[in-house]
Amino acid sequence: MRLLLMSDTHLPKRAKELPAQLLAELPRADVVFHAGDWVDAATLDLLEERSHRLIGVYGNNDGPDLRARLPEVAHADLGGLRFAVVHETGPAQGRETRCAARYPDTDVLVFGHSHIPWDTTAPTGLRLLNPGSPTDRRRQPHCTYMTAVVTDGSLTDVELHQLVR
């Protein structure tokens, strides 16, 4: 099962549209994750139309229209792994311990907010993934997104993709 992970698209404030490289990944993904800060409902509509399955949450910059359509936290069982998606996880320091306590029945936590790519594993085994942002790199050298594969109850081939703008 191929996964596509993104967050913090901030359309149309940070970019006019999603990058072509990211859009080209949509038909190849079995499941698309968006960890919040969509900003406009048109991006949600687009991903709902083009994704085989979309799992998304709202972020701190998302208004009432998006909050009415999306949860704050989403959960999904995929290929034997328990996923959770949330926008904010708090400061980087202590993140693994804090998230492991907050999401004890989760194998993989997808999150956003910081625009900083993140891939760590808590002592409990919880894998934490932040794909960064495909449209707003902030202090990062590149805009980014992630792909991964779920095979036989394992998360493999986690890859951070850099976008050249």
C-alpha positions in Angstrom: 0.0 0.0 0.0 1.6 3.3 -1.2 1.1 6.4 1.0 1.5 10.1 0.1 1.9 12.5 3.1 1.6 16.3 3.0 0.7 19.1 5.3 0.6 22.9 5.5 -0.4 23.6 1.9 -1.7 27.1 2.8 -3.4 27.6 -0.6 -3.9 30.1 -2.1 -1.9 32.2 0.4 1.6 30.6 0.1 1.2 29.3 -3.5 -1.5 29.4 -6.2 -1.7 25.7 -6.6 -0.2 22.4 -5.5 3.1 21.6 -7.3 2.8 19.4 -10.4 5.2 16.8 -8.9 3.0 16.3 -5.9 -0.2 16.1 -8.0 1.5 13.5 -10.2 1.9 11.3 -7.0 -1.9 11.3 -6.3 -2.9 8.4 -8.7 0.0 6.3 -7.5 -1.0 6.6 -3.9 -3.5 4.2 -2.2 -3.9 6.6 0.7 -3.2 10.3 0.9 -2.7 12.0 4.2 -3.0 15.8 4.8 -2.0 17.0 8.3 -3.8 20.3 8.2 -3.5 24.0 7.3 -5.3 23.6 4.0 -6.6 27.2 4.3 -9.0 26.8 1.4 -11.7 24.2 0.8 -10.8 24.0 -2.9 -7.7 22.0 -2.0 -9.7 19.6 0.1 -12.2 19.2 -2.8 -9.3 18.6 -5.2 -7.7 15.9 -3.0 -11.1 14.2 -2.4 -11.7 14.0 -6.1 -8.2 12.8 -7.1 -7.3 10.5 -4.2 -8.3 6.8 -3.9 -8.6 7.5 -0.1 -7.9 10.7 1.7 -7.3 11.0 5.5 -7.1 14.6 6.6 -7.4 16.9 9.6 -7.8 20.6 10.1 -5.0 22.9 11.3 -4.8 26.1 13.2 -5.2 28.2 10.0 -8.3 26.4 8.8 -11.6 28.2 9.1 -15.1 27.0 10.0 -15.8 25.5 6.6 -12.8 23.1 6.8 -13.4 22.4 10.5 -17.0 21.4 9.7 -15.6 18.8 7.2 -12.5 17.5 8.9 -11.7 16.2 12.4 -9.0 17.5 14.7 -7.5 14.0 14.9 -8.0 11.2 12.4 -7.3 7.5 13.0 -7.0 4.7 10.4 -5.9 1.1 10.4 -3.9 0.4 7.2 -2.3 -2.9 6.4 -1.9 -3.9 10.0 -0.6 -0.5 11.2 -2.5 2.0 13.4 -2.2 5.6 12.1 -3.2 8.8 13.7 -3.1 12.3 12.0 -3.0 15.6 13.8 -1.8 19.1 12.9 0.0 20.2 16.1 2.2 18.2 18.4 3.8 21.0 20.4 7.6 21.9 20.7 10.2 19.7 19.2 11.9 19.1 22.5 10.1 16.1 24.2 7.9 15.4 21.2 8.5 11.7 21.0 7.7 11.1 24.7 4.7 13.5 24.7 3.2 11.9 21.6 3.8 8.4 22.7 1.8 9.2 25.9 -0.9 11.0 23.9 -1.3 8.3 21.2 -0.5 5.0 23.0 -2.5 2.9 20.6 -0.8 4.3 17.5 2.0 2.9 15.4 2.5 5.9 13.1 1.7 9.6 13.8 1.5 12.0 10.9 1.7 15.6 11.9 2.4 19.1 10.5 2.4 22.7 11.7 6.1 23.4 11.8 6.8 23.0 8.1 10.0 21.1 9.2 10.3 17.6 8.0 10.6 15.1 10.8 11.1 11.3 11.0 11.8 9.8 14.4 10.8 6.9 16.5 9.8 7.2 20.2 11.1 4.6 22.7 7.7 3.0 22.6 8.1 2.3 18.9 5.7 5.1 17.7 7.0 6.5 14.4 6.5 10.3 14.0 6.4 11.7 10.5 6.1 15.4 9.4 6.2 15.7 5.6 7.0 19.5 5.8 5.2 21.7 3.3 5.0 21.4 -0.5 4.2 25.1 -0.8 5.8 27.0 2.0 9.4 26.0 2.9 9.8 28.7 5.6 13.3 28.3 6.9 13.9 25.0 5.1 16.0 24.7 2.0 13.2 23.1 0.0 9.4 22.5 0.0 8.8 18.9 0.7 6.4 16.0 1.0 6.8 12.3 1.9 5.9 8.9 0.5 6.0 5.5 2.2 4.8 1.9 1.8 2.9 -0.3 4.1 3.8 -4.0 3.6 2.8 -6.8 5.9 2.3 -4.6 8.9 5.5 -2.6 8.5 6.2 0.9 7.3 8.9 0.9 4.7 10.5 3.0 2.0 9.8 6.3 3.9 11.1 9.0 1.6 11.3 12.8 1.9 10.9 14.4 -1.6 12.2 17.9 -2.3 10.4 20.1 -4.6 12.3 22.5 -6.8 10.5 25.8 -7.4 
